[in-house]
């Protein structure tokens, strides 16, 4: 029984690692119509710069576009209704899985 529990914990840790730490997608640069093809290495897509959100009265998950936005709202804005189980993770069924 203990072996099964340990095995499940290892599988969950591996899945979490793969979800959060594996490299993201690779984008290919477009080639101009008059350019000659080259063997240039594809470039890695960089993450978007930090967005600046502001408290504007939105309080529900249906008003949010991302997990980052919802997290900003529950940490910085009053009267939000996005963390029903009060664990600090907003919009768990929509944005922050």
MOMO-V802605 format. One record per residue. N is the residue number from 0. PSI is psi in degrees with one decimal (NA if undefined). Layout:
[[N:PSI] [N:PSI]]
This chain:
[[0:-43.0] [1:-38.1] [2:-41.5] [3:-41.9] [4:-45.6] [5:-42.0] [6:-42.9] [7:-39.7] [8:-41.6] [9:-43.0] [10:-41.3] [11:-41.6] [12:-41.8] [13:-42.7] [14:-41.6] [15:-41.3] [16:-47.9] [17:-35.5] [18:-41.1] [19:-23.1] [20:-5.9] [21:150.2] [22:149.5] [23:-173.8] [24:155.4] [25:132.5] [26:151.5] [27:134.7] [28:137.1] [29:151.1] [30:133.5] [31:154.2] [32:-33.0] [33:7.0] [34:150.0] [35:140.5] [36:143.8] [37:171.2] [38:41.3] [39:142.4] [40:142.2] [41:149.8] [42:150.5] [43:138.6] [44:124.4] [45:147.4] [46:153.1] [47:145.5] [48:157.2] [49:130.1] [50:150.4] [51:115.3] [52:160.1] [53:150.3] [54:115.2] [55:18.2] [56:-8.8] [57:138.1] [58:-13.8] [59:155.7] [60:-33.3] [61:-14.7] [62:-8.3] [63:153.5] [64:-18.7] [65:167.4] [66:-38.9] [67:-42.3] [68:-44.6] [69:-40.1] [70:-42.2] [71:-46.0] [72:-44.4] [73:-25.9] [74:-27.1] [75:-14.3] [76:143.9] [77:156.7] [78:33.2] [79:153.9] [80:55.3] [81:2.4] [82:75.3] [83:-36.3] [84:5.7] [85:38.0] [86:4.2] [87:-2.4] [88:113.4] [89:157.2] [90:48.1] [91:-29.5] [92:-9.2] [93:-55.2] [94:-37.7] [95:69.3] [96:NA]]
